[in-house]
Amino acid sequence: MPKVKLSVKKRERQNIKRRLRNLWYKKRIKDAIKRFLKASFEQRKEILREIYEYVDKAIKRGVIHKNKGARIKSKYAKLCLEKQSKGK
């Protein structure tokens, strides 16, 4: 069995930590989207702000690409506007 350098072990520990952190950021976005889809119109505006906040933080941290973030924000803003126009 080959010897494993300490730097390799450290890199593995860092990768695990970073992976868990990235999953946490993605889960926050997914949970907010689920709440958005279940919510009434009044609550959707508030939750949309949360989605924007979570997506922007994930972009800033490098968890998701900026174009993917833009697609997510655009998609749910559009849904919010459609519900608003149907309600009137």
Phi and psi restraints in degrees (value plus and minus 20) as a CYANA .aco file:
   2 PRO   PHI     -93.3   -53.3
   2 PRO   PSI     132.5   172.5
   3 LYS   PHI     -97.0   -57.0
   3 LYS   PSI     121.3   161.3
   4 VAL   PHI    -129.0   -89.0
   4 VAL   PSI     104.6   144.6
   5 LYS   PHI     -88.2   -48.2
   5 LYS   PSI     136.3   176.3
   6 LEU   PHI     -82.8   -42.8
   6 LEU   PSI     -54.4   -14.4
   7 SER   PHI     -85.4   -45.4
   7 SER   PSI     -51.8   -11.8
   8 VAL   PHI     -89.7   -49.7
   8 VAL   PSI     -61.1   -21.1
   9 LYS   PHI     -84.2   -44.2
   9 LYS   PSI     -62.4   -22.4
  10 LYS   PHI     -83.2   -43.2
  10 LYS   PSI     -63.4   -23.4
  11 ARG   PHI     -79.7   -39.7
  11 ARG   PSI     -59.7   -19.7
  12 GLU   PHI     -84.8   -44.8
  12 GLU   PSI     -62.6   -22.6
  13 ARG   PHI     -82.1   -42.1
  13 ARG   PSI     -62.4   -22.4
  14 GLN   PHI     -83.9   -43.9
  14 GLN   PSI     -61.3   -21.3
  15 ASN   PHI     -82.8   -42.8
  15 ASN   PSI     -60.2   -20.2
  16 ILE   PHI     -84.4   -44.4
  16 ILE   PSI     -65.4   -25.4
  17 LYS   PHI     -80.5   -40.5
  17 LYS   PSI     -65.8   -25.8
  18 ARG   PHI     -86.5   -46.5
  18 ARG   PSI     -59.1   -19.1
  19 ARG   PHI     -82.0   -42.0
  19 ARG   PSI     -64.5   -24.5
  20 LEU   PHI     -84.4   -44.4
  20 LEU   PSI     -59.2   -19.2
  21 ARG   PHI     -85.1   -45.1
  21 ARG   PSI     -62.8   -22.8
  22 ASN   PHI     -83.3   -43.3
  22 ASN   PSI     -61.3   -21.3
  23 LEU   PHI     -82.6   -42.6
  23 LEU   PSI     -56.9   -16.9
  24 TRP   PHI     -83.9   -43.9
  24 TRP   PSI     -64.2   -24.2
  25 TYR   PHI     -82.1   -42.1
  25 TYR   PSI     -62.2   -22.2
  26 LYS   PHI     -86.5   -46.5
  26 LYS   PSI     -58.2   -18.2
  27 LYS   PHI     -85.6   -45.6
  27 LYS   PSI     -58.2   -18.2
  28 ARG   PHI     -78.3   -38.3
  28 ARG   PSI     -63.4   -23.4
  29 ILE   PHI     -84.9   -44.9
  29 ILE   PSI     -66.4   -26.4
  30 LYS   PHI     -83.0   -43.0
  30 LYS   PSI     -61.0   -21.0
  31 ASP   PHI     -84.8   -44.8
  31 ASP   PSI     -61.5   -21.5
  32 ALA   PHI     -84.5   -44.5
  32 ALA   PSI     -58.1   -18.1
  33 ILE   PHI     -85.2   -45.2
  33 ILE   PSI     -61.3   -21.3
  34 LYS   PHI     -82.0   -42.0
  34 LYS   PSI     -63.2   -23.2
  35 ARG   PHI     -85.0   -45.0
  35 ARG   PSI     -56.2   -16.2
  36 PHE   PHI     -81.3   -41.3
  36 PHE   PSI     -64.8   -24.8
  37 LEU   PHI     -88.9   -48.9
  37 LEU   PSI     -49.4    -9.4
  38 LYS   PHI    -106.3   -66.3
  38 LYS   PSI     -37.9     2.1
  39 ALA   PHI     -98.4   -58.4
  39 ALA   PSI     140.4   180.4
  40 SER   PHI     -97.8   -57.8
  40 SER   PSI     153.8   193.8
  41 PHE   PHI     -81.1   -41.1
  41 PHE   PSI     -62.9   -22.9
  42 GLU   PHI     -83.0   -43.0
  42 GLU   PSI     -59.3   -19.3
  43 GLN   PHI     -95.2   -55.2
  43 GLN   PSI     -46.4    -6.4
  44 ARG   PHI     -81.6   -41.6
  44 ARG   PSI     -58.7   -18.7
  45 LYS   PHI     -82.2   -42.2
  45 LYS   PSI     -61.8   -21.8
  46 GLU   PHI     -85.8   -45.8
  46 GLU   PSI     -64.4   -24.4
  47 ILE   PHI     -89.4   -49.4
  47 ILE   PSI     -51.4   -11.4
  48 LEU   PHI     -81.6   -41.6
  48 LEU   PSI     -58.2   -18.2
  49 ARG   PHI     -82.1   -42.1
  49 ARG   PSI     -60.3   -20.3
  50 GLU   PHI     -83.0   -43.0
  50 GLU   PSI     -64.3   -24.3
  51 ILE   PHI     -78.8   -38.8
  51 ILE   PSI     -65.2   -25.2
  52 TYR   PHI     -78.1   -38.1
  52 TYR   PSI     -65.3   -25.3
  53 GLU   PHI     -82.3   -42.3
  53 GLU   PSI     -67.2   -27.2
  54 TYR   PHI     -85.9   -45.9
  54 TYR   PSI     -61.3   -21.3
  55 VAL   PHI     -85.4   -45.4
  55 VAL   PSI     -63.9   -23.9
  56 ASP   PHI     -81.8   -41.8
  56 ASP   PSI     -60.0   -20.0
  57 LYS   PHI     -87.0   -47.0
  57 LYS   PSI     -59.4   -19.4
  58 ALA   PHI     -85.0   -45.0
  58 ALA   PSI     -58.1   -18.1
  59 ILE   PHI     -84.9   -44.9
  59 ILE   PSI     -66.5   -26.5
  60 LYS   PHI     -80.5   -40.5
  60 LYS   PSI     -56.2   -16.2
  61 ARG   PHI    -104.0   -64.0
  61 ARG   PSI     -27.1    12.9
  62 GLY   PHI      63.2   103.2
  62 GLY   PSI      -2.0    38.0
  63 VAL   PHI     -97.3   -57.3
  63 VAL   PSI     -61.2   -21.2
  64 ILE   PHI    -146.5  -106.5
  64 ILE   PSI     137.9   177.9
  65 HIS   PHI     -95.5   -55.5
  65 HIS   PSI     131.7   171.7
  66 LYS   PHI     -83.5   -43.5
  66 LYS   PSI     -52.4   -12.4
  67 ASN   PHI     -90.5   -50.5
  67 ASN   PSI     -56.8   -16.8
  68 LYS   PHI     -85.6   -45.6
  68 LYS   PSI     -60.8   -20.8
  69 GLY   PHI     -81.0   -41.0
  69 GLY   PSI     -61.8   -21.8
  70 ALA   PHI     -84.2   -44.2
  70 ALA   PSI     -59.1   -19.1
  71 ARG   PHI     -84.3   -44.3
  71 ARG   PSI     -62.8   -22.8
  72 ILE   PHI     -83.0   -43.0
  72 ILE   PSI     -68.1   -28.1
  73 LYS   PHI     -83.6   -43.6
  73 LYS   PSI     -61.5   -21.5
  74 SER   PHI     -84.8   -44.8
  74 SER   PSI     -63.0   -23.0
  75 LYS   PHI     -80.6   -40.6
  75 LYS   PSI     -66.6   -26.6
  76 TYR   PHI    -101.1   -61.1
  76 TYR   PSI     -45.4    -5.4
  77 ALA   PHI     -87.1   -47.1
  77 ALA   PSI     -60.2   -20.2
  78 LYS   PHI     -83.8   -43.8
  78 LYS   PSI     -63.2   -23.2
  79 LEU   PHI     -80.9   -40.9
  79 LEU   PSI     -59.7   -19.7
  80 CYS   PHI     -84.9   -44.9
  80 CYS   PSI     -61.1   -21.1
  81 LEU   PHI     -88.8   -48.8
  81 LEU   PSI     -57.3   -17.3
  82 GLU   PHI     -83.2   -43.2
  82 GLU   PSI     -63.3   -23.3
  83 LYS   PHI     -84.6   -44.6
  83 LYS   PSI     -55.5   -15.5
  84 GLN   PHI     -86.7   -46.7
  84 GLN   PSI     -63.7   -23.7
  85 SER   PHI     -90.6   -50.6
  85 SER   PSI     -52.5   -12.5
  86 LYS   PHI     -92.1   -52.1
  86 LYS   PSI     -51.4   -11.4
  87 GLY   PHI     -90.6   -50.6
  87 GLY   PSI     -45.5    -5.5
